[in-house]
C-alpha cells in the first residue's frame, strides 16, 4: 500500500490508495485515537499494570468455565 503524507502550516494530509479497505482505515483511525488518548493520560505505568491485572482477572472469572475440559486447560479449578 503506497501511502503519501503531506503537511503544511495548517494540516497534515494522509493519502491512501482508493482500493484501501474500510476495515484497514478504521483500524488506522482507532490507532490515532488511541495515541491521542494515551498522550493525554496522567496514569503511571504501575496504575496501568494494576488495572490490566484487575480487568484480566475479572474476564477470567467470567469465562473460565468455557475452557474447562479443553486441551491445555486441564488444571482449571
Wavefront OBJ file of the C-alpha trace (Angstrom):
o trace
v 0.000 0.000 0.000
v 1.509 3.299 -1.053
v 0.754 5.990 1.498
v 1.552 9.644 0.899
v 1.882 12.116 3.753
v 1.919 15.846 3.130
v 1.923 18.722 5.577
v 1.722 22.478 5.632
v 1.381 25.057 8.389
v -2.285 24.173 8.983
v -2.708 20.446 8.467
v -1.303 17.029 7.730
v -2.827 15.114 4.833
v -2.561 11.342 4.551
v -3.442 9.891 1.160
v -4.329 6.215 0.807
v -4.988 4.230 -2.352
v -8.642 4.240 -3.394
v -8.749 0.454 -3.028
v -7.846 0.614 0.690
v -10.313 -1.425 2.712
v -12.638 0.355 5.094
v -11.554 -2.083 7.810
v -7.922 -1.039 7.425
v -8.858 2.637 7.508
v -10.976 2.104 10.643
v -8.040 0.365 12.351
v -5.732 3.262 11.479
v -8.235 5.803 12.818
v -8.669 3.795 16.033
v -4.894 3.768 16.444
v -4.736 7.561 16.017
v -7.451 7.920 18.660
v -5.542 5.585 20.994
v -2.310 7.568 20.548
v -4.174 10.807 21.257
v -5.761 9.434 24.441
v -2.569 7.832 25.731
v -0.693 11.068 25.167
v -3.132 12.876 27.469
v -3.062 10.236 30.200
v -1.511 11.076 33.549
v -1.616 7.465 34.700
v 1.622 5.877 35.822
v 2.715 2.511 34.448
v 2.092 0.892 37.868
v -1.526 2.065 37.769
v -1.974 0.798 34.224
v -0.492 -2.584 35.143
v -2.785 -2.886 38.177
v -5.864 -2.003 36.133
v -4.886 -4.545 33.466
v -4.497 -7.200 36.169
v -7.965 -6.435 37.572
v -9.581 -6.496 34.135
v -7.889 -9.768 33.184
v -8.839 -11.410 36.478
v -12.459 -10.360 36.044
v -12.520 -11.646 32.481
v -11.013 -14.964 33.525
v -13.511 -15.433 36.362
v -16.401 -14.823 33.954
v -15.036 -17.044 31.185
v -13.005 -19.877 32.723
v -15.910 -22.327 32.522
v -15.704 -22.096 28.724
v -12.180 -23.544 28.889
v -12.725 -26.372 31.380
v -12.024 -29.747 29.802
v -10.288 -28.249 26.771
v -6.742 -29.322 25.849
v -4.190 -27.194 27.655
v -6.610 -26.182 30.408
v -6.778 -29.450 32.357
v -5.680 -27.815 35.634
v -8.547 -25.306 35.828
v -10.251 -25.487 39.198
l 1 2 3 4 5 6 7 8 9 10 11 12 13 14 15 16 17 18 19 20 21 22 23 24 25 26 27 28 29 30 31 32 33 34 35 36 37 38 39 40 41 42 43 44 45 46 47 48 49 50 51 52 53 54 55 56 57 58 59 60 61 62 63 64 65 66 67 68 69 70 71 72 73 74 75 76 77
